[in-house]
């Protein structure tokens, strides 16, 4: 049977997830230390909060080279223990945990901050962003929608709601909220870019291009508008122009991990695997637990024929996220096509075939591999016969050539695991 012809067969359908994110990671500021001016608080609790906020700023800006993360966590927990009215302590804790990729802890901290300060817009926005990163789009959208409904002047919350609704496929609602925002903030190029992506997801590419052109006319240095332009160019099939747009966006906003991950995606499509690896590694320096970037590194390593390094990268991702079907499929292909051990590959293909959504490309590809293996398996050996060398099928199919044509990723492509971890 003819082997699959997808790019590197494995993983690429998931790498396309990088192109889905029009919105960059939420860059919420550290918690305001308003509590320091309240006279009913003990000086020790205020002091711990102020010190924790300072360490938080250092960690968010510079990473953990100086041990700022543990210092921030310790001081913020101390402040909360001394006075559980200090919602800012839980807010900053949520930001620290989110930066470290500890999204479960981040969500718990931000939920406590929300309970203590239900009217605080930064908390509502940060909590939505963490839930979005956990793949809880429904929960993220409903929580922020409720907040926006009761706080009509909370425009930052509504702006984040546009992103979440678009990513959840609720494009009509996203467009409605974006227009509401633009009527009040007509120069908001980020919202105009999100509006463009919502129209693009509805198949209205001409409208999307016009909106992006308007955003770039207002602000030629708009990273969100350039990222949206890159996605439009990807849909047009102009990878070179898409790459230039993503590259410019990442230059303007070095923390824009979405743009840099999309650069890696374009480089994978071009077969520039070493350069793609560098792009995804750059994402991991800012977001060490970004699963899209971890997957990108694994695919890029396989493209460079660094098969053992690729296996290690896939296994590290699966250890972190056992239900990541993209990693499972990629590791299956690695065992089947490159490490020549179809026995190990079958378990991963079976996981994808069983768990991927019905009718999805992931399920179809996994089922093809399993069928291929069944059809090419050697007949049962007669009693006493020697096993085939290496235990490999006598007519094992050839590996997919690195750099084979890839399906074009589109902003509407769903996460392959149905639920992004």
Secondary structure, DSSP 4 states (H G I P E B T S, - for coil): -PPP-STTTTTHHHHGGGGG--SPPP-PPPPP-GGGG-TTS-HHHHHHHHHHHHHHHHHHHH-STTSHHHHHHHHHHHHHHH-TT-HHHHHHHHHHHHHHT-HHHHHHHHHHHHHH-TT-HHHHHHHHHHHHHTT-HHHHHHHHHHHHHH-TT-HHHHHHHHHHHHHTT-HHHHHHHHHHHHHH-TT-HHHHHHHHHHHHHTT-HHHHHHHHHHHHHH-TT-HHHHHHHHHHHHHHT-HHHHHHHHHHHHHH-TT-HHHHHHHHHHHHHHT-HHHHHHHHHHHHHHSTT-HHHHHHHHHHHHHTT-HHHHHHHHHHHHHH-TT-HHHHHHHHHIIIIIS--HHHHHHHHHHHHHHSPTT-HHHHHHHHHHHHHHHHSPPPPPTTPPPPGGG--TTPPPPPPTT---PPP-TTPPPTTSS--
